[in-house]
Amino acid sequence: MPSALSSFATRFLGVVALAAPLLAPQVLAAQASQSAPTVAVLYFTNSALVNHEQYAPLSKGIADMLVTQLAQNPGLRVVERDRLQSILEELDLHQSERVDDETAVRIGRVLGARHMLMGVFVIDPSQNMRMDIRAVNVETSQVEYVETVQGKSENVLGLIAELGRKVNGGLRLPAIPVSQERRQSDRQQTSAVAPADQYRAFYLVSKSIEEQDRRNFPGAIALLREALEVYPEFERAKVRLAMLERGASD
């Protein structure tokens, strides 16, 4: 019997030794994912100087696009917008237009985030747009970084992309792979869709997010389809539409 056990143990250790090189990359990848900094993006505060109610949907739309921009970085873990929305609803904060730093830290701890990004956008009567953002360190409760981008409101997608790059560098987060950044930039620059129509499509996606949060899924889907009629190359609209249509068919 001892010899049989010894033989089994020898074979078992041999199998482990053979499997170790195959498992090692997966283990290392899992460890890297767990140690990666986690970022959450709160909805932007609407401080438009004109047509305040009209621009309200952009609060969620800008945050959603910034999450998408940061999520291109494989060295980060980015909290999904839907998860943030669930937490805001649980804390009865989903109707709040502004969240203070103390509350942001509390939300960040619930989400397991290291950095909470809080932003505000301003649009003036000449359609100039400015986005201000600050990052709060959840561990220390200190504001660790502030940033601003500005330009014409119709170039909102370009402004969000610029903001994402600046935040990524300012927080000294792992660099976004150049190939991914270039692909997104090239798609926007080579698009035959005019900036005004790109803005229109983004606005429709923003309104779709609001309808989704109201559980009006048919309305959200209709808005996304309309956005893609205006800007057929809008990747975020495609992704959100596929997600909602898949949910509607389940």
C-alpha positions in Angstrom: 0.0 0.0 0.0 2.7 2.6 0.8 4.4 1.9 -2.5 1.0 2.5 -4.3 0.5 5.8 -2.5 4.1 6.8 -3.3 3.5 6.0 -7.0 0.3 8.0 -7.0 2.0 11.0 -5.3 4.8 10.9 -7.8 2.4 10.9 -10.8 0.4 13.7 -9.2 3.4 15.9 -8.7 4.5 15.2 -12.2 1.1 16.4 -13.5 1.4 19.6 -11.4 4.9 20.2 -12.7 3.7 19.9 -16.3 0.7 22.1 -15.7 2.5 24.8 -13.8 3.9 26.6 -16.9 0.4 26.7 -18.4 -1.2 28.0 -15.3 1.4 30.6 -14.4 0.4 33.2 -16.9 -3.2 33.0 -15.9 -2.3 33.3 -12.2 -0.1 36.3 -12.9 -2.8 37.9 -15.0 -5.3 37.4 -12.2 -2.9 38.9 -9.6 -2.2 41.8 -11.9 -5.9 42.5 -12.3 -6.4 42.4 -8.5 -3.5 44.8 -7.9 -4.6 47.3 -10.7 -5.9 50.6 -9.5 -9.7 50.9 -9.6 -11.3 54.1 -10.9 -14.9 55.2 -10.7 -16.5 58.2 -12.5 -19.4 60.0 -11.0 -22.0 61.8 -13.1 -20.8 65.2 -14.2 -22.6 68.2 -12.7 -24.6 70.2 -15.2 -23.5 73.9 -14.9 -24.7 75.0 -18.4 -25.2 78.8 -18.5 -28.0 78.4 -21.0 -30.7 75.8 -21.6 -29.8 74.0 -18.4 -32.6 71.4 -18.6 -31.8 70.6 -22.2 -28.2 69.8 -21.4 -29.1 67.6 -18.3 -28.6 64.3 -20.1 -25.0 65.1 -20.8 -24.2 64.5 -17.1 -24.5 60.8 -17.5 -23.4 60.7 -21.1 -20.0 62.4 -20.4 -19.4 60.1 -17.5 -20.3 57.0 -19.6 -17.9 58.0 -22.4 -15.1 58.8 -20.0 -15.5 55.3 -18.4 -15.3 53.9 -21.9 -12.2 55.9 -22.6 -10.4 54.9 -19.4 -11.5 51.2 -19.8 -9.2 51.0 -22.9 -6.4 50.8 -20.4 -5.7 47.1 -19.5 -3.7 48.3 -16.5 -6.9 49.7 -14.8 -10.1 48.4 -13.4 -12.9 50.8 -14.2 -16.2 50.6 -12.3 -19.1 50.1 -14.8 -21.7 52.9 -15.0 -24.6 50.5 -14.3 -22.9 49.4 -11.1 -22.5 53.0 -10.0 -26.1 53.7 -10.8 -27.2 50.8 -8.6 -25.2 52.1 -5.7 -26.5 55.6 -6.1 -30.1 54.2 -6.1 -29.4 52.2 -3.0 -28.0 55.3 -1.2 -30.9 57.4 -2.6 -28.4 59.7 -4.4 -29.5 59.1 -8.0 -31.5 62.3 -8.2 -28.7 64.4 -6.7 -27.1 66.8 -9.2 -23.9 67.3 -7.1 -22.1 64.9 -4.7 -19.6 66.3 -2.2 -16.2 64.9 -1.6 -17.1 63.1 1.6 -20.0 61.3 0.0 -17.8 60.5 -3.0 -15.3 58.8 -0.7 -18.2 56.8 0.9 -19.4 55.7 -2.6 -15.8 54.9 -3.6 -15.4 52.6 -0.6 -18.6 50.7 -1.4 -17.4 50.3 -5.0 -13.9 49.3 -3.9 -12.4 52.2 -5.9 -9.1 53.9 -5.2 -9.8 57.0 -7.3 -13.2 58.8 -7.5 -13.5 61.2 -10.5 -15.9 64.0 -10.1 -16.6 66.5 -12.9 -18.6 69.5 -14.0 -19.3 70.8 -17.4 -20.2 74.4 -18.5 -21.7 75.5 -21.8 -21.9 79.2 -22.5 -24.2 81.1 -24.9 -21.6 80.8 -27.7 -21.6 77.0 -27.3 -18.1 77.0 -25.8 -17.7 74.0 -23.5 -15.5 73.5 -20.5 -15.1 70.3 -18.5 -13.5 70.4 -15.1 -12.6 67.2 -13.2 -11.0 66.4 -9.9 -9.9 63.1 -8.5 -10.4 62.2 -4.8 -8.2 59.5 -3.3 -10.6 57.2 -1.4 -7.9 56.0 1.0 -6.9 59.5 2.1 -10.0 61.5 1.2 -7.7 64.1 -0.4 -8.2 65.8 -3.7 -5.2 64.4 -5.6 -5.6 65.9 -9.1 -7.6 68.5 -11.0 -7.8 69.0 -14.8 -9.7 71.1 -17.3 -10.4 70.8 -21.1 -12.3 73.2 -23.3 -13.5 73.7 -26.8 -16.7 73.9 -28.9 -19.6 71.8 -27.5 -20.0 70.0 -30.9 -16.5 68.5 -30.3 -17.7 66.9 -27.1 -16.3 63.5 -28.0 -12.9 64.9 -28.7 -12.9 66.8 -25.4 -13.8 63.6 -23.5 -11.0 61.7 -25.2 -8.6 64.5 -24.3 -9.8 64.6 -20.7 -9.3 60.8 -20.5 -5.7 61.0 -21.7 -4.9 63.9 -19.3 -6.5 62.1 -16.3 -4.7 58.9 -17.1 -1.3 60.8 -17.2 -2.1 63.1 -14.3 -2.9 60.3 -11.9 0.2 58.4 -13.1 -2.0 55.5 -14.1 -0.6 52.8 -16.4 -0.3 54.1 -19.9 -3.1 53.5 -22.4 -1.7 51.3 -25.3 -0.9 53.7 -28.2 -2.5 51.3 -30.7 -5.9 51.5 -29.0 -5.7 55.3 -28.5 -4.7 55.8 -32.2 -7.5 53.5 -33.4 -10.1 55.6 -31.6 -8.6 58.9 -32.7 -8.3 57.7 -36.3 -12.0 56.6 -36.4 -13.2 60.0 -35.3 -10.8 62.0 -37.5 -11.6 60.0 -40.7 -15.4 59.9 -40.0 -17.5 61.5 -42.8 -20.0 62.6 -40.1 -19.9 66.3 -39.3 -19.0 67.3 -35.7 -22.5 68.7 -35.2 -24.0 65.3 -36.1 -21.5 63.5 -33.9 -22.7 65.8 -31.0 -26.3 65.0 -31.9 -25.7 61.3 -31.8 -23.9 61.6 -28.4 -26.8 63.6 -27.1 -29.2 60.9 -28.1 -27.1 58.2 -26.4 -27.1 60.4 -23.3 -30.9 60.6 -23.3 -31.0 56.8 -23.9 -29.0 56.3 -20.7 -31.6 58.3 -18.8 -34.4 56.3 -20.3 -32.6 53.1 -19.4 -32.3 54.2 -15.7 -36.0 54.9 -15.8 -36.5 51.3 -16.9 -37.9 52.5 -20.2 -36.0 50.1 -22.3 -38.0 50.4 -25.5 -37.4 54.2 -25.4 -33.7 53.7 -24.7 -33.4 51.3 -27.7 -35.2 53.7 -30.0 -32.9 56.6 -29.1 -29.8 54.5 -29.7 -31.1 53.5 -33.1 -31.8 57.1 -33.9 -28.2 57.9 -32.8 -26.8 55.3 -35.2 -28.9 56.8 -38.1 -27.1 60.1 -37.5 -23.6 58.6 -36.8 -23.4 55.0 -38.0 -19.8 54.6 -36.8 -20.5 55.6 -33.2 -19.1 52.6 -31.4 -20.5 53.3 -28.0 -24.0 53.5 -29.4 -23.5 50.1 -31.1 -22.3 48.5 -27.9 -25.1 50.0 -25.8 -27.7 49.0 -28.4 -26.5 45.4 -28.6 -26.5 45.2 -24.8 -30.1 46.5 -24.5 -31.4 44.4 -27.3 -29.8 41.3 -25.8 -31.4 42.1 -22.5 -34.8 42.6 -24.2 -34.6 39.2 -25.8 -33.7 37.3 -22.7 
